[in-house]
Amino acid sequence: MTLEAIQAELETATLGADRLLRLGERILEQWLIAHGKTPTEERREGFRLLALHRQGARDDASFNACRETCRELVYHYNLLTSSPEEADAQLLQMMRFIARHLYFFVSGKLQEAGLGDFCCASRPLRRAEA
């Protein structure tokens, strides 16, 4: 799945928690593939997303800037799936926003290698567009 396809799917309002978590994995897979690595099938703390992040940050410390975003995605997934009867649309919307943030970070970082050295601000990308 390409980053463009991921972005298009993230714009779909009807995604569930399972699909959003899988899209987060697909985003990190794209980062790893772009760097010549085979994405792991391992799990960290029960989640492949966290193992993929760890693999991606191994040779690029600035990639750690999205660590908390990955953890937030897992947190919202747990909230939504631990009590599905109490799952609320606002939590699902927040999970979608977090997945989109992860997408923007990774796609931006693929364009600008230094992105994330201090934070995930896209200032270098905005300068390039001006």
N, C-alpha and C positions, 0 to 999 in steps of 0.2 A: 504494500500500500504506500503510495507516494505522500509526501507532505501536503501536496495540493488536495489530494483526495481526503486526507485526514481533516484539513481545514474545512472543506465543504461539509463533511459529516458533522463536525463540531458545531456548525451553524444550524443543524437540525434540532429543533426544540423538543423532539420526542425521544431523545436518547435516555436509556435507563442507566442505573449505576454500573451494572456489569459492562455495558458497552463503553461507557466513559473510562472505566479503568483499563479496558483493553486498548482504547485509543491512546491512553497515556503510555502504555507499553509500546504501541506502534511508533509513537513519536520518538521514544528513546531508542528503539530499534533503528530508526533512520539515522540517528546520530552515530550509532556504532557502525552501521554499514558504511556510512560516509567516511569513517576512519579506518576502514578495512578490517573490522572485527566482526566475528560471528556472534550475534546476540545470544546470551546465555538463556538456558531454560531453567536455571536454578531459581530458588526462592530465598528471600531474606525476610525474616520475621513473618513468613507465610505469604509474601507477595513477590511476584516476579518483577513488578515495577521497581521495587527497592533494590533487587539484585541487578537489574539493568542499569539503574542509576550508579550503583557502586562500580560496576564494570566501566561505565562511561567516564567516571571521574578518576579512575585509576591512573591515567597518564595525563590528565588535564585538571589540575586543581581548581581552575576557574569554573569548571562544570559543577562544582559543589554549590554554586549559587542557586541551582534549582532543587537542591536536596529537600528543603522545607516544602517546596511546591509539591514534590512527589509524596511527601509525608502527609500533606493536607489532602491530597487526592485519596490516599488510603484511609485517612481519618473519616472523610465524608462518605466513602464507600462503606466503611464499618457502621457509621451512623444509620445509613439508609438500609443496610441489609440485616442489621441486628434486630430491628423491630419494623419489618416491612409494613405492618398495619399502621404504624405511627409515622411512616416516611412522609415527608411533606415536600411539596413542590418547590419551596424555597431552598431546602437543602440540596435538592437535585439541581436547581439552577446554579447554586453556589459551586457544586461539583463541576458543572459544565464550564463556569468561569475559570475555575482552577485549571481544568484541562486545557482551556484556551490559552491561559497564561503560560503553561508548560510548552504548548505549541509555539507561541510567539518567542519564548526564550530560545528554544532549540533552533527554530528556523532562523532567528536573528543571529545566533551564535555560529551557525553554519555559514552565514554571510560575512560576519565580522568576528574574527578569531578572538579579539580581546574583550568582547562583550561578556560581562559577568566577572571581570577581574575585581571590581569593587562592588558592583550590584548588577541587577538585571536590567538596568535602564537602557533604553535603545538610543541614547544620544548619538553614538557613532552612526547609526543607520539614518537618523533624521538629518544629520549633517550631510551625508552622502546624497540624500534626495534633494537637498536645497540647491 
